[in-house]
Amino acid sequence: MGSRQVIDNFNVCHLCDGLSITPAIKPGQKALCPQCNSTVYECKHNPIERTLAISLAGMLLYIPTLMLPIIGIGAAGIYNNASLFDCIALMINQGFYVIAFSLFMFTLAIPLVRLFSAFYISFAIYRKKVTPSLFVFFRSYHILDSWAMIHVFFFGIVVSMYKLVELADLSLEGGLLSLILLLLCSTLISVTMDHHHFWEHMEQALDD
């Protein structure tokens, strides 16, 4: 136990790999590397409660994001709108299976699992029900963090709207608003989640 406490008192800089003693900081403060002056970690305000609330809101937004129409296109007296689910179904019907699979995985499946992982981790810590499996979820969150590409899909929608605005009448639907809010929740989780704080709470809960 003593050797573990010694190891936990040190931090490694992600830029220069410099080893430094973990300082005692308050919420809102940052720990800087003494070698390169970069941020080693930041103590955030209420990271557990904020991550729990934002991840729950993000999961609730998934149904309207998936089912509601995103944009509507009108031309030559014909009007069509499509939801994210319709886009995936259309790709499958047209035989673009790889694109349909990629769209499903990177804009639906992976972001949903990432949000659920953040919710499960923060909820377990908040309720003080930490188990060894929670560490697996925490590592999974880190892996999935770089594979959630909702922002890429949203950027594609914006580019498509820019190119079609002179050719057809476009209307913004409720699915686009849900997608924007979902993207905001996904981004805010990266801001509110304090990895150092979460890890400390999980280790302390297991030791107790």
N, C-alpha and C positions, 0 to 999 in steps of 0.2 A: 504493500500500500504506500509506503514511503517513497519508493522509486517512482511510482505512478504519479504522485503529487509533484515530484520534482520535474517530470516530463511535462505535466500539465501547466507548469509555471513558465513555459517557454513557447514562443511563437516563431514561425518561419515566414519570412517575407516572400510573397509570391513573385516579386520582381527580381530581387538580388539574392534570394535564398539566405539572407542574413538572419542569424539566430538572436533573439532578444527576449528579455524577461517580460512576462505578461504584466502590464501595469493595471492598477485598479482604477477604472474609469467609470464615470456616471453616464446615464442616458443622455444622448446628444453629443457626447464626446468621441473622439477618434484616437486610436493608438497608432503612432507613427513609427516607422522603421528608423532606428538611429543611424543606419548606414546610408540609405538613399532617400529618406524622408517621405516615403510613400505610405499610404494608409494600409496598416496590417489588418485591422478590423475596426468596426464602428459599433458602439453600443446604442441601439435604437430605442425609441420610446414605445413601450407596450407592444413588443413584437409578437407575442403569442396571441393576444386578443385581436390585434389588427389583422394578422395573417388569417386567423380563424374566420373573421367576419368577411374579409375580401374573397377568400377561397370559396366560402359558402355562397356568396353573391355570384361568383363566377359560374359555379355549377348550376345555379338556378337559371342563369341566362342561356344555358346550352339548348334547352328545348325551343325557345323562341328563335334563337340564332339558327337552329337546324331547320325549323319548319316554316317560319315566316318568310315571305318573299323579300329578297334583298333589293333588287331594282326592277323597274318596269320599263319596257321598251315599246314605243308606239310608232308605227310607220305604215303608210299606205292604207290607213284605216284599220290596221290590225294591231292589237295590243297584247303583249305577253309579259309575264313576270315569272321569276324563278327564285326558288329558295336554294339554300346550300344542299339540301337533300335532293332537290330536282337536278342540280348540276351533277352530282355524283351519279344519279340514275341515268341521266342523259349520256354521260361518258360511258357507262356500261352498255347502254343500248347501241351506241355508235361503235362499240368494239375497242374503245380506248381503256383497256383494263388496267394498264400500268398507271396511267394518269388518274383514273378513278381510285385506285388503291392508294396512290400517293396523296391525293386530295383527302381521302378519308383518314389516313394515318396522321398526316402532319397538321391538318386543320381541325380534326375532331378527336380521334382516339388519343394521341399523345398529349395534347393540351388538357383533355378531360382527366386522364390518369395523373398528369402533373398537378392539376387543381385538387384532385381527390387526395393525392399524397400530401400536399400542403395542408389540406383540411384535417386529414387523419393525424398527421404529426402534431399540429398545433392543438387539436382537440384532446389527444392523449396526454400531452404535457399539461394542458389546462386542467384536465380532470385527474392528473397525477396517476395515470394508468399506463406507465411506461413498461414495455415488454422488449425482449431482445429483437422481436420482429420489427420494432419501430426503427431500429438502426438500418434495416434493409430498405424500408420505405424512404428513409432519409438519403441513403445512397442512390436509390432509384430516382429521387427528385433531382439530384445533382446531374445524373445522366440524362434525364429527359429535359432538363432546363434548356439545353442547346438544340433540341429537336422540335420544339413547339414553334410552328411557323405560321401562326395566325396573321402576324403582321405582313408576311409575304403575300398571303392570299388577299388581304385588305389592300395592299399596294397594287396588286393585279386588278382589283375591282376599280380602283381610282384611275388607273391607266386606261382601262376599257371604257370607263365613263368619259374620259377626256377625248378618246378617239371617236366615240359614238355620238357625242353631244351635237355635232353638226349634221349628222346623218339621220337622226331619229329623235323623237320626243322621249326624254328620260324622266322617270319619277322615282324618288327615293322611298323605299318601303320600310316597314317596321323591322324587318330582318337586318337591315344595314345598321340601324340604331343599336340593336341587340349585339351585333358583331363588334361595333365600336366600344360598347360598354364591356363586352367580354375581353376585348383586347386591352382595355384599360385595367381591368381586374388582373389579367395575366401579367401586365407590366408592374402593377403596384405590389404584387406578391414578391417580386424580386427586390423591391425597395423596402418592404416592411419586414421580410423574414431576416432575422438576425441569426446566422448560422452558428456563430460562436456561442450565443446565448442559448440557443436550442440544444446544442451539443452538451453544454454544461448541465442543463436541466435534466437531460436524459441520463447522463452519467451519475449525477447525484441521486436521481430516483432509483436507479439500479443498485447503487451502493447502500441506500437506506433499506 
